[in-house]
């Protein structure tokens, strides 16, 4: 009887669910049996498979193919024909392999780097396949044994670009399973080495490599060094110690032991680096090929320097020559300008003194109202018009007169009025503006009782001295912070109006006329009002262009309403070629006024100019179709020069049917002499100008009007016929008496009181505001010039010594030499007034005459109504104060009656 067959094992014992086509069964007695089959049954009992053995290899080995199956363990036994199944063994079906990670994920192009895959079920993998876009699949190895890792060496690939990404796949039973990506980069580049042989018995070798992203470890590098000695070729294997990386390269430190003590000839040394399948000889950088560069470089550099020096010197000479020419031209222009300024300063004369015409004084009413209310418009009409003229009589007319009469009688109670003013001043809502307005209303209401008003002024001034003496007496009357300070200004205006008109008015008007003529003598920018001739640096037109005078023959067209007027209609007028048409028109009308004494009904806005040239006429306008428009869209106003009007040209003045826009104030969209910032260096044609070069124009203007200014100052602080104005003498004596009563021995205090009460509170306001005195319009430029003169005027009254340096303001420097002389004249003026005999009855007589002279000048009822408004606003506070004061019981009753009358009038307002 034959021996039974049996199974010992199956290889492989682990297979994938795809099956195994080439499995080996190991057992016994395979050659003695016939028709051998393997029985495969699942552990789950889902039937069995009889698999015939495909080939018996020998008595102990046979080959068969295991079919695909489910993921499970299967029982395997073997039997021959007609025999029983041998004892079984277990075969394990598992899932297909999969990858989770690859290390390293980068390799070099020559290949040979050890790559490890991480995942599961690698033990059923047949092989690892590398595939790219240029080559077919490349099998590299299998994964025997391990289930979680699979190692292989990267194959060599050619790179057409800097990098390439390939696919790593697994094969199981001819099925390709995608695994992961592997990145290829160019081979590492070793650029140099250094061999140190002096470290006996060790040798030290430093390799230098270009930085890359291969992240090569020291275990992957093998280094050998070969050299020749007397016996033949020697090779030394080095061990890599460490790898250090800098910003530009990596250094690989290698060490080895010497084989013998013989000297290594460095010229025969060859260093090889082995990285996987990459074998690279490291070339030693040779200095010989750079020697010629090092030799030629200094020669080339020297040649470049020589050429550069020659070219630079040539260019420098050219630039120096050109710069010298420009500097010489600039020096010539500056010398010419300064010489011209000097000549003008010495030779210039002002021909204004004898031709200023009639002084256009304002009447007393308008003068007083403009000084009383300098910043409050609208009071002129309500105080001047006769409010009773058109009011029909009514049954309450008597009552209306009674309430104003009683209020007037009440404020004529000195004790009541003083208490009223002090009570109002203690109220927080009684502002500085309210104090000034109340003082002005009170002045108008008591215009016919100047003697009483003066007594009130005395009482309030004494009270103010009591307040100021405890702090700083020199500050008294310096500011307008109380009713009495504004009241003093108004009182001076009333009492000095005659002196102002008779003595100071003519010199003052001559000064204003002189300033206007001086300003208009040179260029004036119509947009900014800045002028070449001025006293104020802020108004100096230093961006001045060349200009020349043009003489025009002007004739006036017959105007119907003035045909019978005996006026000279043909005149000659001098204008400047830089004047706008509007400025030329103003000068023509001023010349007409000077010639004929009046404008004969002509108005600036209603007249036009025409240039007569043979039979052709051309209307002249500030802006027309020929106007120049600059790059930034700003329109330049037309001038006399723009129309190329020559000396002796004929200009006709005609009356326009409609007003044009040539006389309006132009906006920032227009310019005249001062060009916009973007246009100043226009195409390099702008001349070099410095503001300080034109400061002499301030001095020339000051010299031209100096005699007029001095005449004005002397008319103010002189004593005609050795007599001072009564108001000034009276008030200065009052201040002297108060200082003596208070035992103030410092003469400076009294001097400051007088200065604060007269020049500061009155004259400065007049000097800065000629429109208070004359029927004229004050321009901003005139205001700037008068401010300089007013500053010099006040400096003359100052006791402080001026410490002026080179950086001092020009308005201070302009009159610096004159101020000491003026101060002496002021001191003499103050002393002369003090030395005059004391006034007795003259003051009361003067005030009585002034009261009668200006009686019924104003509508006093309006002033009384305004005063009552303040009383009504603070009625409770005033009444409480009156109740606490002794001797004012009658005044308290009168106040109650006044309130009742005003309240009754308020109720009957619409009857």
Secondary structure, DSSP 4 states (H G I P E B T S, - for coil): -PPPPEEEEEESSEEETT-EEEEEEEEE--TT-SS-EEEEEETT---EEEEE-SEE-SSSEEEEEEPP--SSEEEEEEE-TT-PPPPPEEEEEEPPPEEEEEESSEEETT---EEEEEEE-GGG--EEEEE-SSS--EEEE---S-SSEEEEEPPP---SSSEEEEEEEEEETTEEEEEEEEEEEPPP-EEEEEEE--STTEEEEEEEEE--SS---GGG-EEEEEEE-SSSEEEEEEEEEEEEE-SSEEEEEEEEE-SSSPPP-GGG-EEEEEETTEEEEEPPPPSHHHHHHHHHHHHHHHHHHHHHHHHHHHHHHHHHHHHHHHHHHHHHHHHHHHHHHHHHHHH-----TT---S--BPPHHHHHHHHHTSS-TTHHHHHHS-TTTTPPP-TTHHHHHHHHHHHHHHHT-HHHHHHHHHHHHT-TTS-HHHHHHHHHHHHHHTTT-HHHHHHHHHHHHHHHHHHHHTS-GGGTTSS--SHHHHHHHHHHHHHHHHHIIIIIHHHHHHHHHHHHHHHHHS-B-TTT--BSS-S-GGGB--SPPP--EEEEEEEEPPPGGGTTS----EEEEEEETT-BHHHHHHHHHHHHHHHHSS-TT--GGGEEEEEEETTEEEEE-SSSTT-EE-TTSPEEPPBTTTTTPPTTEEEEEEE-SS--GGGSPP-TTEESSS--GGGTTGGG-SPP--GGGGTHHHHHHHHHTHHHHHHHHHHHH--GGG---HHHHHHHHHHHHHHHHTT---HHHHHHHHHHHTIIIIIHHHHH-GGGTBS----HHHHHHHHHHHHHHHHHH--SPP---TTS-HHHHTTHHHHHHHHHHHHHHHHHHHHSPPPSSHHHHHHHHHHHHTTTSS-HHHHHHHHHHHHHHTHHHHHHHHHHSTT-HHHHHHHHHHHHHHHHHHHTTT-
